[in-house]
Amino acid sequence: MPTAIDKSEVQRLLELGASLIEVLPSKEYEKEHLPGASNIPLTKCTHHTTAALQHDRPVIVYCYDMQ
């Protein structure tokens, strides 16, 4: 279930081994992304593209939209 979290909670979860996924389009991800983040563009999020995620750990999904 999605839950909004703040920066300190992101840091805490990453220290515990959470996965950080940016859902930006690939070109935007290539230009700039958070350190340690993997990219799965939102339009390509499927059971297949997320199968490699460790489902026993939290997954933090992030997208920055400047618009």
N, C-alpha and C positions, 0 to 999 in steps of 0.2 A: 504494500500500500504506500503510495507516495506521501512524503512528509517534508514540509519545508524546514530547512535547518540553517543556522547561522554559521559564520566563519569558524568560530571556536569548535562547534560540533563537527564541522568538516575536518578540521585538523585532528580532533580526537579520534574520529572514525578512521582516518587514514593511518594514524599511528597504530590502530588495532588491525590493519590489513584490509581495509575497505578498498574496493575498486572505484576509480574515478573515470567516468565516461563523459566525454564532451560530445554532444549531439549536433554540433555545427556541421554545415556542409564541408566536404573534404578540403576544398580550396581555402576556406576560412581557417580551418584547423591547421593547415600547413603554414599559413602566415603567422599564426599566433595561437598558442594554447597553454593551458595550465601545466606546470611541470608534473610529469608522471601520468598525465591523462592519456587515455586511449580514445580513439575516435570511432564512433558508430553514428553516422549521420541519421538524424531523426527519421528521414524518409526511408531509411534502410533498416530500421529497428524491427526485427522479426525474431521468432523463436530460433531460427537458424543462425542469425548474426549475433545473438546474445548467448548462444549455447556454451561458448567457451568461458563465460563468466563463472566465477566461483559462487554458487548459489547459497553456500553456507556462510557467506560474509556479506556485509552491507554493500550496496552498489549506490554510489553517488552519481547522479545524472546532472550535468551542468550545460547550460547554453546561455551565452551572452548575446543579446540582440541590441544593437546600437540604435535601432529605429524607435 
